[in-house]
Structures are given as structure tokens and as C-alpha cells.
């Protein structure tokens, strides 16, 4: 490579690196905000359902058990919490210990995230069904947005009264 071609390529590489760093921080900020919205919503909804210790909705991974409890399926909620814990541990392992050649670990991470997403949507749909008659629309948009809108929808409907037909 000549000096001129290196001089032209370097700003592009820096721009791409900056975009990836910006994307990483945007994902982290979304995860924090989504976690807070979901925890506040689960606290209010579990209070309306008459559960004690509603503050436990702020405990990571355990809040998925609470989501399952509200949805009427404790087993699926507990399984979701364990799958999310597994996915988190797998991510940390891949980040610190894996190279690009360890594709199996990345595949297992993807499978864990995908199964967690599916179970999360199933449980959230049951909660939507108990709180609003527009549960189909909320579920469709949650799936289309890959779960990005799910905590926002939960937060938006947290003050709705329980629909008697869903119980």
C-alpha cells in the first residue's frame, strides 16, 4: 500500500469504528431504559394482581419469573429467567474467551437469545391479553420491532384495569 491509499483508507476505518462504538452504546442505553420501563410496568401490574413484594420486579432475571407469574405461567417465566441468565453468561464468555473461530459458542448464544425472545413474546402477549383488547396489535408490533417496543408497550398499559374475560 502506498502512503496515499493508506491516507485515504484510514478515515474510513476510523468512521466505521466510531459507528460501531456508537451503536454499542446505543444498545446499552436502550437495554437500560427498556429494563427500567419493564420493571416499573411489572411493579405496577403485579401490585394490581395483588402480589406482595412488587419491588422484586427490579431484580434482573427474576423479573422474568414475575412476568410469567402475571401471565399465568410460572414455569415458562422461570425458564425465561434461566435462559436470559444463560445468554448473559454465554455473552460474557464469548466476549472474554472466544475468538472468531469459536463459532459454536456464538451459535449457542444466538439460539439462547432467540428462544428467550420467543418465550418473552409469548408471556408478554398473555399479559397484553389480560390488560387490553388491543393485544394483537401490541404483540405484532413487539415482534416486528424485535422486542424493542415491548417494554414501552408494557409501560404504556401498566395502569389499565384487568379484563375479566382474560382471567
Backbone bond lengths (Angstrom), bond angles and torsions (degrees), N, CA, C in turn:
res aa  C-N    CA-C-N  psi(-1)  N-CA   C-N-CA  omega(-1)  CA-C   N-CA-C  phi
1 X - - - 1.456 - - 1.522 109.18 -
2 X 1.253 113.80 140.26 1.447 118.03 177.35 1.514 109.43 -88.47
3 X 1.284 114.37 167.29 1.462 120.65 -179.54 1.522 111.52 -61.66
4 X 1.323 117.11 -38.41 1.462 121.52 -177.45 1.536 110.18 -67.56
5 X 1.329 118.07 -44.17 1.460 119.62 179.97 1.524 111.01 -66.99
6 X 1.329 117.68 -37.23 1.457 121.05 175.69 1.527 110.52 -65.98
7 X 1.306 116.47 -37.98 1.459 121.94 178.76 1.533 111.03 -64.85
8 X 1.319 118.00 -31.87 1.459 121.95 179.80 1.528 112.43 -83.49
9 X 1.321 117.29 -30.89 1.462 121.29 -177.41 1.523 112.24 -80.50
10 X 1.308 117.61 -33.61 1.461 121.34 -175.15 1.538 113.61 -58.07
11 X 1.331 121.57 -44.36 1.471 119.40 177.21 1.531 112.94 -63.01
12 X 1.316 116.97 -33.37 1.464 119.86 178.35 1.523 109.80 -67.13
13 X 1.307 117.02 -42.80 1.467 120.99 178.17 1.528 110.24 -63.06
14 X 1.304 117.29 -42.31 1.471 120.84 178.17 1.526 111.39 -64.76
15 X 1.313 117.38 -38.54 1.457 121.35 178.33 1.530 111.02 -65.50
16 X 1.314 117.35 -43.24 1.461 121.18 178.16 1.522 110.25 -64.16
17 X 1.312 117.68 -42.21 1.466 121.63 177.61 1.523 110.91 -62.23
18 X 1.313 116.74 -43.57 1.456 120.77 178.34 1.526 111.08 -62.39
19 X 1.330 117.62 -39.76 1.472 121.31 178.77 1.524 110.98 -64.17
20 X 1.339 117.32 -41.58 1.459 120.00 178.28 1.527 111.54 -65.36
21 X 1.316 117.05 -40.21 1.471 120.55 177.72 1.525 109.89 -65.03
22 X 1.313 116.72 -42.63 1.460 121.12 178.22 1.532 110.92 -63.25
23 X 1.316 117.24 -41.89 1.459 121.53 177.18 1.528 111.03 -63.19
24 X 1.327 117.04 -41.98 1.463 121.30 178.46 1.524 110.68 -59.34
25 X 1.321 117.45 -47.77 1.466 120.20 -179.88 1.522 112.16 -67.99
26 X 1.326 117.83 -33.69 1.463 120.61 176.23 1.526 110.55 -64.61
27 X 1.326 117.12 -40.10 1.467 120.75 177.77 1.523 110.35 -65.30
28 X 1.311 117.69 -43.16 1.466 121.41 179.41 1.531 110.42 -62.74
29 X 1.325 117.30 -44.07 1.468 120.88 179.47 1.526 109.96 -63.74
30 X 1.356 117.45 -42.41 1.466 119.73 177.58 1.525 110.97 -61.40
31 X 1.324 117.72 -44.49 1.464 120.70 -179.17 1.525 111.17 -60.53
32 X 1.309 117.20 -40.49 1.470 120.41 179.35 1.528 110.60 -67.37
33 X 1.326 117.08 -47.23 1.462 120.60 -179.29 1.531 110.66 -65.49
34 X 1.344 117.60 -42.73 1.457 121.07 177.50 1.514 111.91 -62.22
35 X 1.326 116.63 -39.59 1.472 120.99 178.35 1.530 110.54 -63.51
36 X 1.330 116.46 -42.85 1.470 120.34 179.72 1.532 110.46 -65.63
37 X 1.343 117.37 -45.69 1.469 120.48 178.44 1.523 111.20 -60.10
38 X 1.330 116.50 -45.97 1.458 119.98 -178.84 1.528 111.10 -65.15
39 X 1.321 117.54 -40.05 1.464 120.59 -179.25 1.526 111.66 -66.75
40 X 1.328 116.77 -41.54 1.466 119.97 177.37 1.531 109.80 -63.45
41 X 1.336 116.52 -43.94 1.469 120.54 179.65 1.523 110.98 -62.88
42 X 1.334 117.79 -45.35 1.459 120.33 -179.47 1.525 111.63 -66.30
43 X 1.336 117.05 -33.44 1.463 120.17 176.48 1.521 110.02 -61.96
44 X 1.325 117.16 -48.11 1.464 121.32 -178.46 1.530 111.37 -68.18
45 X 1.314 117.32 -43.84 1.467 120.54 -178.15 1.526 110.20 -66.26
46 X 1.333 117.55 -42.58 1.468 119.24 179.90 1.528 111.03 -67.31
47 X 1.319 117.38 -30.34 1.465 120.53 175.01 1.527 109.87 -66.02
48 X 1.340 116.85 -41.86 1.466 120.60 177.73 1.526 112.37 -65.15
49 X 1.318 117.01 -29.84 1.460 121.19 177.58 1.522 112.70 -82.24
50 X 1.329 116.14 -2.27 1.457 120.77 175.40 1.519 115.62 85.18
51 X 1.323 117.66 19.64 1.451 120.10 179.77 1.530 110.48 -80.10
52 X 1.323 115.25 145.44 1.460 120.34 173.95 1.526 108.04 -84.71
53 X 1.296 116.66 162.38 1.470 123.38 175.40 1.530 111.80 56.23
54 X 1.304 115.69 54.04 1.464 119.76 -177.45 1.530 112.12 -68.84
55 X 1.322 118.16 -18.83 1.461 121.22 -179.70 1.528 111.63 -65.66
56 X 1.336 117.41 -16.09 1.462 119.54 179.90 1.527 112.29 -67.59
57 X 1.324 117.14 -7.78 1.466 120.04 176.39 1.529 110.96 -66.66
58 X 1.314 117.74 -13.99 1.463 121.16 178.58 1.532 112.50 -90.15
59 X 1.323 118.05 -2.33 1.462 120.92 178.70 1.526 108.18 -83.12
60 X 1.338 116.89 121.62 1.471 118.85 -179.14 1.532 111.37 -59.05
61 X 1.298 115.93 144.77 1.465 126.80 179.39 1.530 111.82 70.97
62 X 1.320 118.58 -37.63 1.466 120.59 177.12 1.523 110.29 -71.57
63 X 1.335 116.82 -27.55 1.459 118.89 179.43 1.529 112.03 -64.89
64 X 1.321 117.36 -21.44 1.471 119.69 175.22 1.529 110.09 -72.66
65 X 1.316 117.26 -33.01 1.467 120.58 174.19 1.523 109.38 -64.15
66 X 1.328 116.65 -40.77 1.472 120.89 177.81 1.531 109.92 -64.46
67 X 1.331 117.25 -40.18 1.466 120.63 176.28 1.531 109.99 -59.60
68 X 1.321 116.62 -43.63 1.461 120.42 177.31 1.515 112.10 -65.14
69 X 1.306 116.90 -37.25 1.462 121.80 178.22 1.525 110.35 -63.56
70 X 1.311 116.92 -44.54 1.464 121.30 178.61 1.539 109.94 -65.91
71 X 1.338 115.82 -38.90 1.466 120.02 -179.36 1.526 112.20 -72.72
72 X 1.326 116.77 -14.35 1.458 119.91 179.40 1.509 113.70 94.75
73 X 1.326 117.14 15.36 1.458 120.70 -179.51 1.530 109.20 -140.14
74 X 1.338 116.40 84.10 1.458 121.38 -177.45 1.525 111.88 -62.05
75 X 1.329 116.29 -38.17 1.462 120.52 -177.85 1.523 111.08 -62.56
76 X 1.327 116.51 -46.15 1.456 120.65 179.31 1.533 110.82 -65.96
77 X 1.338 117.10 -37.23 1.461 120.53 176.71 1.520 112.07 -64.63
78 X 1.338 116.38 -43.16 1.465 119.95 177.15 1.516 111.51 -64.50
79 X 1.340 116.18 -40.51 1.457 120.82 177.01 1.527 110.99 -62.29
80 X 1.321 116.88 -40.80 1.466 120.99 177.98 1.528 110.73 -62.91
81 X 1.325 116.82 -42.05 1.465 119.66 177.35 1.517 111.63 -61.03
82 X 1.328 116.98 -42.03 1.463 120.64 178.72 1.527 111.92 -68.09
83 X 1.322 117.02 -39.23 1.469 120.08 177.95 1.523 110.44 -65.29
84 X 1.332 117.57 -41.08 1.462 119.92 177.55 1.528 111.34 -65.41
85 X 1.334 116.82 -38.68 1.462 120.30 176.23 1.524 110.12 -63.70
86 X 1.343 116.84 -44.19 1.465 120.60 176.44 1.529 110.84 -59.11
87 X 1.333 117.47 -46.25 1.465 121.07 -178.59 1.524 111.03 -62.29
88 X 1.315 116.47 -39.66 1.460 119.70 178.19 1.526 110.68 -64.52
89 X 1.326 116.84 -47.06 1.473 120.50 179.26 1.527 111.04 -63.50
90 X 1.323 116.92 -39.48 1.461 121.08 178.16 1.523 110.41 -64.80
91 X 1.333 117.22 -39.31 1.465 120.71 177.66 1.522 110.47 -62.93
92 X 1.321 116.99 -46.38 1.467 120.59 179.92 1.527 110.00 -61.73
93 X 1.335 116.58 -42.60 1.461 120.24 178.23 1.528 110.69 -61.53
94 X 1.324 116.71 -46.43 1.467 120.16 -179.78 1.525 111.19 -63.50
95 X 1.310 116.33 -37.12 1.464 119.89 -177.95 1.525 111.07 -66.40
96 X 1.323 116.65 -43.04 1.453 119.69 -174.13 1.524 114.26 -92.45
97 X 1.321 118.71 -29.63 1.463 120.31 -169.08 1.520 115.44 -116.25
98 X 1.304 118.75 -19.93 1.457 120.14 -172.75 1.520 111.39 -95.18
99 X 1.307 114.02 150.37 1.449 120.21 170.07 1.529 108.11 -105.84
100 X 1.284 116.12 179.55 1.462 120.20 -179.55 1.528 110.14 -64.63
101 X 1.320 117.62 -26.76 1.466 121.56 -178.55 1.529 113.26 -71.89
102 X 1.329 117.94 -18.94 1.470 121.67 -178.28 1.525 110.39 -84.25
103 X 1.295 116.31 62.52 1.466 122.08 -173.06 1.525 112.05 -65.29
104 X 1.328 118.40 -30.03 1.460 121.19 -178.50 1.525 111.19 -60.50
105 X 1.324 117.54 -39.72 1.462 120.65 179.89 1.525 111.16 -65.86
106 X 1.319 116.74 -37.41 1.457 120.37 178.02 1.532 111.26 -70.28
107 X 1.317 116.65 -34.87 1.467 120.36 176.30 1.527 109.88 -65.78
108 X 1.338 117.23 -44.06 1.463 120.62 177.40 1.523 111.39 -62.49
109 X 1.322 116.57 -37.97 1.463 120.31 176.64 1.526 110.32 -63.19
110 X 1.318 117.02 -45.46 1.467 121.28 179.57 1.525 111.17 -62.38
111 X 1.327 117.19 -42.53 1.467 121.00 179.53 1.529 110.33 -63.55
112 X 1.329 117.01 -42.33 1.467 120.29 177.70 1.516 112.20 -61.87
113 X 1.317 116.43 -43.03 1.466 120.26 179.01 1.523 110.58 -66.07
114 X 1.324 117.50 -41.06 1.461 121.42 -179.30 1.531 111.61 -65.91
115 X 1.319 117.57 -44.93 1.465 120.67 178.55 1.533 109.74 -64.62
116 X 1.329 116.87 -41.62 1.466 120.46 176.96 1.520 112.09 -60.89
117 X 1.326 116.53 -40.66 1.464 120.64 178.39 1.524 111.15 -62.78
118 X 1.326 116.42 -44.55 1.468 120.54 -178.78 1.528 110.90 -63.23
119 X 1.326 116.99 -46.56 1.471 120.41 179.66 1.522 110.31 -65.28
120 X 1.320 116.90 -39.22 1.462 120.86 178.78 1.528 110.91 -61.08
121 X 1.310 117.26 -43.06 1.468 121.08 178.80 1.527 110.67 -65.79
122 X 1.337 117.46 -40.73 1.463 120.66 179.22 1.523 110.53 -61.21
123 X 1.333 116.76 -47.12 1.470 119.88 -179.08 1.527 111.54 -67.65
124 X 1.320 115.98 -40.92 1.461 119.47 -179.60 1.527 110.67 -65.18
125 X 1.327 117.29 -37.12 1.472 120.12 177.23 1.527 110.41 -61.25
126 X 1.323 117.39 -38.84 1.467 120.06 178.29 1.522 111.35 -66.57
127 X 1.324 116.67 -36.45 1.470 119.94 176.39 1.523 110.06 -69.44
128 X 1.337 117.39 -44.06 1.464 120.57 175.89 1.528 110.43 -55.97
129 X 1.323 116.53 -42.63 1.465 121.74 -178.35 1.523 110.98 -62.26
130 X 1.335 117.17 -34.84 1.460 120.79 -179.84 1.523 112.82 -76.44
131 X 1.340 117.28 -20.08 1.462 119.41 -172.59 1.523 115.04 -113.09
132 X 1.313 118.20 -18.85 1.463 118.76 -178.17 1.519 110.53 -150.71
133 X 1.323 115.66 153.11 1.455 119.55 177.13 1.527 111.76 -85.34
134 X 1.323 117.53 -3.84 1.462 122.54 178.03 1.532 110.90 -99.61
135 X 1.316 116.08 31.06 1.462 120.81 -175.25 1.525 113.02 -65.10
136 X 1.324 117.64 -29.45 1.467 120.35 -179.69 1.526 110.56 -66.72
137 X 1.323 116.23 -44.98 1.462 120.65 179.69 1.527 110.46 -63.88
138 X 1.334 116.90 -44.58 1.461 120.42 -179.93 1.525 111.10 -63.00
139 X 1.314 116.90 -39.67 1.471 120.64 179.29 1.521 111.09 -67.48
140 X 1.327 117.15 -43.53 1.471 120.39 179.94 1.522 110.64 -61.37
141 X 1.336 117.01 -45.58 1.455 119.14 -179.91 1.529 111.84 -69.43
142 X 1.318 117.41 -29.43 1.464 119.92 174.98 1.521 110.90 -65.44
143 X 1.322 116.37 -40.56 1.468 120.28 179.61 1.521 110.78 -71.16
144 X 1.332 116.68 -45.72 1.465 120.43 -179.05 1.528 111.42 -60.56
145 X 1.320 116.95 -36.19 1.469 120.45 -179.58 1.525 112.16 -86.35
146 X 1.324 117.99 9.84 1.469 123.41 -178.19 1.523 111.95 56.47
147 X 1.324 116.22 35.70 1.458 121.40 176.13 1.513 115.16 86.68
148 X 1.307 117.95 -0.21 1.468 120.19 -178.00 1.524 110.72 -66.55
149 X 1.323 117.35 -38.37 1.462 120.88 -177.59 1.529 113.34 -84.72
150 X 1.325 118.23 -12.09 1.463 122.42 -175.49 1.529 113.37 -56.76
151 X 1.348 120.37 -52.00 1.473 118.17 179.16 1.527 112.97 -65.69
152 X 1.322 116.67 -30.31 1.463 120.18 178.61 1.529 109.59 -68.24
153 X 1.339 117.11 -42.55 1.465 120.41 176.90 1.520 111.30 -64.06
154 X 1.332 117.37 -42.40 1.469 119.99 177.29 1.520 110.64 -59.89
155 X 1.321 115.41 -42.91 1.466 120.21 179.32 1.529 110.41 -64.18
156 X 1.327 116.84 -39.28 1.471 120.92 -177.13 1.523 112.19 -68.24
157 X 1.325 117.92 -32.74 1.465 119.87 -176.25 1.533 112.61 -101.77
158 X 1.294 118.03 10.38 1.472 120.72 -174.99 1.522 112.92 -62.36
159 X 1.324 119.01 -26.76 1.463 121.59 -177.37 1.527 113.33 -94.38
160 X 1.323 117.60 3.79 1.460 120.70 178.84 1.525 109.67 -71.80
161 X 1.306 115.44 150.62 1.460 121.09 176.04 1.522 109.91 -79.89
162 X 1.293 115.91 152.04 1.456 121.99 -179.11 1.520 109.47 -68.96
163 X 1.328 115.97 132.00 1.453 121.09 177.14 1.529 107.69 -81.39
164 X 1.337 116.49 125.37 1.451 120.99 -175.25 1.531 113.61 -63.81
165 X 1.322 117.44 -32.98 1.462 120.42 -178.36 1.530 112.30 -63.95
166 X 1.352 116.65 -27.99 1.464 120.66 -175.72 1.504 112.50 -78.39
167 X 1.315 117.91 -16.95 1.468 119.93 -177.79 1.458 109.06 -84.31
